[in-house]
Amino acid sequence: MSETTQPYTLKLANAIGLSAAERSAAELRFRMALESGVGGREFVVPTLQACMLARSLTSQLSPEELAHADHDAEREVIALWENAEDKAILFALKPLNRDMGEARFEIGA
């Protein structure tokens, strides 16, 4: 781990009915998959921040405006984060073999 790696916290919220061990294992699976999806631990916080910025910059655009080549970078950053997060959620929760309802992973910097 480099000295410039930004630490982050991760918590599985609204996961009703999970034991502490199940919660911990799901959080670990999510962390591993997310880090892999964005290219490493050191890229989690910067990628999340870039995605939030890109969403903010494009939130008022029409679909036609957003599709313009001027916004390729924003779309790519958003897609990178969303794909990594979606895969991490699936990887983390699938082994639990039950509907997790409103469960979500909260990431803090």
C-alpha positions in Angstrom: 0.0 0.0 0.0 1.4 3.4 -1.0 1.6 6.3 1.4 -0.9 8.2 -0.9 -3.6 5.6 -0.6 -6.7 7.2 0.7 -8.3 5.0 3.4 -12.0 4.4 3.3 -14.6 2.7 5.4 -17.1 0.2 4.3 -20.3 -0.8 6.0 -23.2 -3.1 5.0 -26.3 -1.2 6.1 -29.9 -2.5 6.4 -28.8 -6.1 6.3 -31.5 -7.4 8.6 -31.0 -11.0 9.9 -27.3 -11.4 9.2 -25.0 -12.6 11.8 -21.8 -10.6 12.5 -19.8 -13.3 10.6 -22.1 -13.1 7.6 -22.0 -9.3 7.6 -18.2 -9.3 7.9 -17.8 -11.8 5.1 -20.1 -9.9 2.8 -18.2 -6.7 3.5 -14.9 -8.4 2.7 -16.2 -9.9 -0.6 -17.6 -6.4 -1.6 -14.3 -4.7 -0.7 -12.2 -7.3 -2.7 -14.5 -7.1 -5.8 -14.8 -3.3 -5.7 -11.0 -2.9 -5.4 -10.5 -5.3 -8.3 -13.1 -3.5 -10.4 -11.5 -0.1 -10.1 -7.9 -1.2 -10.4 -6.8 -1.4 -6.8 -7.4 -0.2 -3.2 -5.8 3.2 -4.0 -8.3 3.9 -6.7 -11.6 3.3 -4.7 -11.9 6.8 -3.2 -10.6 8.8 -6.3 -12.9 6.8 -8.6 -15.9 7.3 -6.3 -15.1 11.0 -6.1 -14.7 11.3 -9.9 -18.0 9.5 -10.4 -19.8 11.9 -8.0 -18.3 14.9 -9.8 -19.2 13.5 -13.2 -22.8 12.9 -12.1 -22.9 16.4 -10.7 -21.6 17.9 -13.9 -24.0 16.0 -16.1 -27.1 16.0 -13.9 -28.8 18.9 -15.7 -28.0 17.7 -19.3 -30.6 16.3 -21.6 -30.0 12.8 -23.0 -29.0 14.3 -26.3 -26.5 16.7 -24.6 -25.1 13.8 -22.5 -24.6 11.7 -25.6 -22.3 14.3 -27.2 -18.6 13.4 -27.5 -17.8 16.3 -25.1 -19.1 14.2 -22.3 -17.4 10.9 -23.1 -15.0 11.1 -20.1 -17.9 11.7 -17.7 -19.9 8.8 -19.1 -16.8 6.5 -18.9 -16.1 7.4 -15.2 -19.7 6.9 -14.2 -19.8 3.6 -16.1 -16.5 2.4 -14.5 -17.8 3.0 -11.0 -21.3 1.7 -11.6 -20.0 -1.5 -13.2 -17.5 -2.1 -10.4 -20.1 -1.4 -7.8 -22.8 -3.6 -9.4 -20.4 -6.6 -9.7 -19.2 -6.1 -6.1 -22.7 -6.1 -4.8 -23.6 -9.3 -6.6 -20.3 -10.9 -5.6 -20.9 -9.9 -1.9 -24.5 -10.8 -1.6 -25.1 -13.8 -3.8 -23.5 -16.3 -1.4 -26.1 -15.4 1.2 -28.8 -17.1 -0.9 -31.6 -14.8 0.3 -33.3 -11.6 -0.6 -31.4 -8.8 1.2 -34.2 -6.2 0.6 -32.9 -2.7 1.4 -29.4 -3.8 2.2 -26.7 -1.5 0.7 -23.0 -0.9 1.1 -22.0 2.5 2.4 -18.5 3.8 1.6 -16.9 6.7 3.5 -13.7 8.5 2.9 
